[in-house]
Amino acid sequence: MQQADVLTQLEQGDLAGTAPRLGGMARADGVVMVSERFWAFAGVDGSLREGRMPATPAALKAVPLARGLVRLFGSLSPLFRRSGVARGRERLFLIVAILAPLALVFAPSWIGLTAGLITTVALLGWLLRGRTLFLHGAEHRAIAALEARRLRDTWAGAVRPSRFSLRCGTNFSALLMPVAVFGGRFWPLPVTVVTPLVVSVLALAVTMELWQIVQRSTRIAKVVLLPGLGLQRLTTREPRLDETRVALTAVAAVLRQEQTHR
């Protein structure tokens, strides 16, 4: 995608009456932006990859809890598709990291604790590698620029929208922890060997439902998600202008796909 095309899409995004709701994902080598229908990855090396997001089955869209889980795992699609942004070994690592906690609920506690600690350290290393924290801030800034219709000004460096976001996955994680602890502490049914697994899955589903409710009110979100916003001071860094432009390129690619497939 040539710079002139990027600037054209950004200008159209500034003038549009409505815009797709975007989410994102920072990586060490670039930024992924996703809408409900499309995703795009812009690399720091100038590369660009695009694709479609999986559609949520119509039968599940109105089913509480299930719809949240489908949406949550669907958001990881750009990582796990063969044509996505992660390579084979990285996809395998992420699959193991995600499934390991679920499988280890059946293992002795000391094994689960040790494996959980190793997995956590490995994931943190993966999340914090390279320029990821700076590109994470760039991702938030680009989304905020779209919502404020200041894309061109942000590209030029004339404005710098916030690098903190109410919809960041850090906020989701901060909300998930108390839900999981509460669910485990006040589980009403007899405890069995599968109870930890059930509680973990339900905690994810319930948190997704709460996540959607909280997002509807900015005032409530700022209060409920305050811990997550605080954590973003650790999980983001102030991006350089060239890093912000990488994220804006991904935004432009998604906007182009949305416009092409109206």
N, C-alpha and C positions, 0 to 999 in steps of 0.2 A: 504494500500500500504506500504510494508516494505521498510525500509531505503535503503536496497541494490537495490531494484527495482527503487526507486526514483533516486539513484545515476546512475544507468544504463541508465535511460531515459535522465538524464541531460547530461551524457557523449555523448550519441547519438545525443542530441540536439546541442552540441558543434561541433560535426563532420559533421552535416547535411549541405548540400549545400544550401538548402532553409528551411525556417521555417514558420509556420503559423503566421499570424498577430494576435497578442493577445491584448485583452483589459482586464480590470479587475474592481473589485469592492471590497472595503474593508468594513468589518463589525466588530463589537465589538468582535466577537468570531471566526473570521477567514477571509480568503481571497477567493474570487471567481475569477477564470480566465476563459475567454471565447475566443474561436476562431470563425470563421464563422460557423462551424458545431457543435462544442461541448463546454460544460462548465464543470468545476470541482470546488468544494468547499472543501478547506482544513481547518479544524478547529484547533484552538489552543489546543484542547483536543486530537488531533491525529485522529479525524474522517475525513472521506472522502466521498463526494457524487459527483456523476457524472450524466451527461445527455446530450441530444442533443439540439442544438439550433433550433428554428423554421426556416424553409426555406422561403426565400422571394419569393413570387409568381413570376414566370418568366415574366408574363405580366406587372409587376410593376417595374422590375429592370431597365428598360430604360425610365421610366416616371419621369421627373423632379418633384421635390417637394414631390410627393407621395412616391417615393422610399426612401427618407430620413426619412419620418415619420414612414414607416414600419420598417426600420432598427433601428430607435430610440426606438420604443416601443418593438421591438423584443429583444433589448439588455437587457430589464428588465425581460426577460423570467425566468431566474434562481430565481428571487424573487417571482414571482406570480404563478408558477406551484405548484400543490399540492405536488409533489415530490421534490420541490426546497428547497431553504435554509431558507426561511421565514416561520414562523408559521402562523396559521390562523388569530390570532388577529393582528399580524404585517402586514400581507397582507391586511387586512381590513383597517388598519390605512393608509397604503401607497396608497391604492386605493382612499380613501377619500381625502388624501392630494393632490393627482394628479388631481382629478376631481373637487375638491372644487373651485379652481380659475375659472374654466370654467363655472361652474354652477352659481357662484356669480356675473358674469357679468350682470345678469338680476336683481340683487338685488339693493336696494338703496345704494348710494356710501358709507355711513357711515357703513352699514352692511358689505359691501365688504371689506372695509379697516380694520375693526375690525377682521373679520374672516381671512383675509389675514395675518394680523399680528400674530394671534394665530397660524395659520398653519405654518408660517415661523419659529416661535419660537419652535414649536413642531418638525418640521423637523430638525432644527439645533440641538436640543437635541438628536434626533435619530442619526444624522450623527456623533456627537461628543462624543457619549457615550463610556465608557470603553477605550480600546486600539485602537480604530478605526483610529485615526490620525497616530499612529505608524505603524499600518498594512497597511494604505494607502501608506506610504513611502515604506514599504516592497513590496507592489504590484508593484509600479513603478520600484523599484530596480530589481525585478525579471524579469520584461519585458525587461528592459534595458540589463540585463545579457544575455537573450536569443538573443537579436538583436546583441550583441557584441560577442556572442559565448563564454561567460565566465561563464556559469552556474555552473560548478564544482568548479571553483575558488571562485565564490560568495558564494556557499554553505560552502566552507572551511573558508570563511572570509578573503581570500588572497586579494580580490579586493572588492570594494564597489561602484558599478555603481550608477549613479545619482538617487536620490529619486524624482527628478522633471521630468515631462513627458509632451511632446507636445500634447499627445492625451488624457490627463486627462479631466474628466468631468468638473473640475473647469474652464479650458480654454474654454470649450463649453459654460458654463454659462456666462463667461465674454464676450464672443462674442455675445451671445443671447441678452443681455441687450441693447446694442446700436441699434441692429436690431429692437427690439420690440419698442423702443422709437421712432426711425426714422419712422417705419411703422405707429405708432399711430399718429405721428405729421403730416405726409405728405400723409395720406390716401386720395386717389383721388376721391372716390365715396361718395355719400351722406351718412351721418352718420345715422345709424338705431340702434335699440336695440341690434342687433346681431353683430354689427361692432366690439366691443371689442373681442368677441369670435373669429371672423374671423381673426382679426389682430393677436391674440395670436397663432392660429394654423399656419397661414402663416409665422409668425416670426420663429417658430420652424422649419418649412419646409425649409425656405430660409437659416436659420443658418446651417442646416445640409448640404445643397448644398455648402455653403461657407466653411464649415468645411472640406469637402472632397477636395475642390480645394486647400485650404491652406496646407493640409497634404502632397500634392504632392511636395512641395518645402520647404526644411528645412529652408532656408534663409528667405523666406517670412513668414513662420510659426513663427519663433523666433521674428519677428517684430510685426506681427498682434496679436499674442497670448501672448505678453509681459505682459499685465495686468493679465492674468490668471496664468502665471508662477510666477508672484509676489504673487498672492493670495495663491499659493501652499505653501508658507512659513508659512501660517496660517493653511492650511488644511492638511499638512503632518508634521510628526516629524521623526527624525532620528531613524530608527528601530534597535532593538537589533538583534543579529545574529539568535536567535531562531525564532524571528518574520519573518525575511527574509526567513528562511527555511520553514516556513508555506506557504509563497507565492510560493516558489520554488517547494514545493510538489504539489501545484495546477497546476503549469506549467507542471510538469512531468506527471500528470494525463491527462492533455489535449494532450500532445505530444503522450502519449501512445494510446489514443483513435484515434488520427489522423493517427498513424502508423497502428493500427489494422484495420481501415476502409478505407484504401487507395483505 
